[in-house]
Amino acid sequence: MAAKHITVIGVPLDYGADRRGVDMGPSAIRYAGLHERLRRIGHTVTDVGNLPVPVPESRPGPHSHLKYLPEIVKVTRVLARSVERALREGTVPVVLGGDHAVAMGSIAGLLRVHRNPGIIWFDAHGDFNTDKTTPSGNIHGMPAAVATGLGHERLLAPFRGTFARADRLVYVGTRTLDPEEAELMRAHHVTVFSMYDIDKYGMRDVMSRALEAATAGTDALHISFDIDAVDPLFAPGSGTPYSGGLTEREAHLGLELVAESDLMTSLDMVEVNPILDERNRTGILAADLIASALGKRIY
């Protein structure tokens, strides 16, 4: 991979989830030495700091069906502008969450520069619910659906009428879906490589298929990586742990193959929760995974 200029954007958002703590995720990943890792590869790094996100305790109580909707829409708009700016300046935006609702802002910004991106979504969950299907009202369970044009009109507004194609949205490492969510994904021709597929075919083959599906006829590639894609044995600092996930090496290989393709234009790393972590193990893993996605090699 050729040397790139990386723009790091922190988004300490935890409105989208029930469990607190992911607002500290950007700090944990930076503290793990993210910048040094990227510079050792040969990249230059600009960190624009954290976007302003008021703590939930300072806001009115959440709406039961779309929790903290106004606050999340505001952050989505601000992040979209930041990602758009980074891309227009010729850099690779690396967005540090925060909960997975931040992906709406990342992808909305990407769509202002690249009109037809593919997306690879590493996640234990689908995040493809809408306000009609959500069992919890948590918006971090909706960003993939919103990015493809499905959901509440206020969540869709920052996209300005341009959305990613659902048939170029590809999941890797999925192992739990809500029933209505799964039906919606099938109806919109989303590609899902579950842990069954990884067990059966291996990570190398799955990633080859995922990259092919996400990049066919597209003009950009966004990677959105929820740390709960990795098994909690390796990533204990996640607010939504689900056993049976990727091993540490499988996660690295997946992102190393992304780097090998040299197609990635933007990246999210989300859902690191230091409150639940062990000596920042998960923050360190997240920093290492970002480095793998940007070309880190053993030799």
Buried (B, 14 or more C-beta within 10 A) or exposed (E): BEEBEBBBBBBBBBBBBBBBBBBBBBBBBBBBBBBEBBEEBEBEBEBEEBBEBEEBEEEEEBEEEBBBBEBBBBBBBBBBBBBBBBBEEEBBBBBBBBBBBBBBBBBBBBBBBBEEBBBBBBBBBBBBBBBEBBEBBBBBBBBBBBBBBBBBEBBBEBBEEEBBBBBBBBBBBBBBBBEBBBEBBEEBEBBBBBBEBBEEBEBBEBBBBBBEBBBEEBEBBBBBBBBBBBBBEBBBBBBBBBEBBBBBEBBBBBBBBBBEBEBBBBBBBBBBBBEBBEEBBBBBBBBBBBBBBBBBEEE
